[in-house]
Amino acid sequence: MGCVDLRHKLHRVVWQGSLAIFLVFACLTDVGAEGLSIAQIKAAYVYNFCQLTTFPEPTQLQPLTVWIAQEPTEELMAALMALQGRQVGSRRIEVVSGPRPSRLDVAYWDSENWQKSSCQHIHELNDTVLTIGCSNGFFECGGMIQLMQVDHAIRFRVNSATLEHSRVHLSSRLLKHAIH
């Protein structure tokens, strides 16, 4: 077996493993099930969205920066900080909070702290940033992915209109699990 074949098979195994992790969370995210908190489930979704998103012009030397756009609860902050250093392709996740960093890949807003003034922050971000939020008003402000609680489970929906005008591309495997 040649190097190219081996690399292709390894890539497929890693990809299927990432998808399998995502599907577990997509199907088994009953709040409180399996001992997972809502914060841990949200953090798992953020990680899987990072795994299944193609960002424009990725630089292998730069981390994949996840900005927590508002002050989260302590539990959510701990769950998101657990992503720190996790590998996504050839990049490692760097979780930051506080003022918006000069370079970022993902911006996350949580519903408990959502404010309509956050719409301005979403509009200020360029088309290379994946925006994830949990508020009903998030889509109206141009957010890309909205996490929501449906029948005691966390699910997500995707703002197709915003994504069409973006340079961020979500995997079709991810899109088929979104609520329409």
C-alpha positions in Angstrom: 0.0 0.0 0.0 1.4 3.4 -1.0 1.8 6.4 1.2 -1.0 8.2 -0.5 -3.4 5.3 0.1 -2.4 5.0 3.7 -2.8 8.7 4.3 -6.3 8.6 2.6 -7.3 5.7 4.8 -6.0 7.3 7.9 -7.8 10.6 7.0 -11.0 8.6 6.5 -10.7 6.8 9.9 -10.0 10.1 11.7 -13.0 11.8 9.8 -15.3 8.9 10.6 -14.2 9.0 14.3 -15.0 12.7 14.4 -18.3 12.2 12.8 -19.1 9.3 15.2 -18.3 11.5 18.2 -20.6 14.2 16.7 -23.4 11.7 16.1 -23.2 10.5 19.6 -23.8 14.0 20.9 -26.4 14.7 18.3 -28.4 11.6 19.2 -27.7 11.3 23.0 -27.8 14.8 24.2 -30.7 14.5 26.6 -30.0 17.1 29.2 -28.7 15.3 32.2 -28.3 12.0 30.4 -25.0 10.1 30.7 -24.0 12.6 33.5 -23.4 15.4 31.1 -24.4 18.9 31.9 -25.8 21.4 29.4 -22.5 23.3 29.5 -20.5 20.1 28.6 -22.9 19.3 25.8 -22.6 22.8 24.4 -18.8 22.6 24.6 -18.9 19.2 22.8 -21.0 20.8 20.0 -18.5 23.7 19.7 -15.7 21.2 19.4 -17.5 19.1 16.8 -18.5 22.2 14.8 -14.8 23.2 14.7 -13.9 19.7 13.5 -16.6 19.7 10.7 -15.9 23.2 9.4 -13.5 24.3 6.7 -12.1 27.7 7.5 -10.6 29.9 4.8 -6.9 30.2 4.5 -6.0 28.2 7.6 -2.5 28.7 8.8 -1.1 25.6 10.4 1.1 27.6 12.8 -1.8 29.6 14.1 -4.2 28.1 16.7 -7.9 27.8 16.0 -9.1 30.6 18.2 -12.5 30.2 19.9 -13.7 33.5 21.4 -16.2 33.4 24.2 -17.9 36.6 23.3 -19.7 37.2 26.6 -19.0 36.3 30.2 -20.3 32.7 30.5 -21.4 30.9 33.7 -18.5 29.3 35.6 -19.7 25.8 34.5 -19.8 26.8 30.8 -16.4 28.5 31.1 -14.9 25.3 32.5 -16.5 23.2 29.8 -15.2 25.4 27.0 -11.8 25.8 28.6 -11.6 21.9 28.5 -11.2 22.4 24.7 -8.0 24.3 25.2 -5.2 22.6 23.3 -7.4 20.0 21.6 -6.4 19.1 18.1 -8.5 20.1 15.1 -6.7 19.0 12.0 -3.2 20.4 12.1 -4.3 23.2 14.5 -4.8 23.3 18.3 -7.8 25.1 19.9 -7.1 28.2 21.9 -10.1 29.4 24.0 -10.1 33.1 24.8 -12.6 35.3 26.6 -12.8 39.0 27.3 -12.2 41.6 24.6 -12.4 40.4 21.0 -9.0 39.1 19.8 -7.5 40.5 16.7 -7.6 37.1 15.0 -10.3 34.5 15.6 -12.0 31.6 13.9 -15.1 30.9 16.1 -17.2 33.3 18.2 -19.6 31.9 20.8 -22.5 33.6 22.6 -24.5 31.8 25.3 -28.2 32.4 25.8 -28.0 33.3 29.5 -25.9 36.4 28.7 -27.3 37.3 25.3 -28.0 41.0 24.7 -29.4 42.6 21.5 -26.3 44.8 21.6 -24.4 41.6 20.7 -25.9 42.0 17.2 -23.3 44.7 16.5 -20.5 42.3 17.4 -21.8 39.7 15.0 -22.1 42.3 12.2 -18.5 43.5 12.9 -17.0 40.1 12.4 -15.8 39.2 8.9 -17.1 36.4 6.8 -14.3 34.0 7.9 -15.6 33.6 11.5 -18.0 30.8 12.5 -20.6 32.3 14.8 -22.4 30.1 17.3 -25.1 31.2 19.7 -28.0 30.0 21.8 -30.5 32.9 21.7 -33.7 33.1 19.7 -32.6 36.4 18.3 -29.2 35.0 17.1 -30.3 34.2 13.6 -31.9 37.6 13.1 -28.5 39.2 13.9 -26.7 37.1 11.3 -25.5 34.2 13.5 -24.6 31.0 11.7 -25.4 28.2 14.1 -27.9 28.3 16.9 -27.9 25.7 19.7 -31.3 25.2 21.3 -33.0 22.9 23.8 -35.7 20.7 22.2 -37.6 18.1 24.2 -34.9 17.8 26.9 -32.1 17.6 24.3 -29.7 20.1 22.8 -30.1 20.4 19.0 -28.9 23.0 16.4 -30.1 24.8 13.4 -28.1 26.5 10.6 -28.6 29.9 9.1 -28.2 29.0 5.4 -28.6 32.6 4.2 -25.7 33.8 6.4 -23.5 30.8 5.4 -24.1 31.4 1.7 -22.4 34.8 2.0 -19.6 33.4 4.2 -16.2 31.9 3.4 -16.8 29.4 6.2 -18.0 26.0 4.9 -19.8 23.4 7.0 -19.6 19.8 6.1 -22.6 18.3 4.4 -22.5 15.6 7.0 -23.0 18.2 9.7 -25.7 20.0 7.8 -27.9 16.9 7.4 -28.2 16.7 11.2 -29.4 20.3 11.6 -33.0 21.1 12.5 -34.8 22.7 9.5 
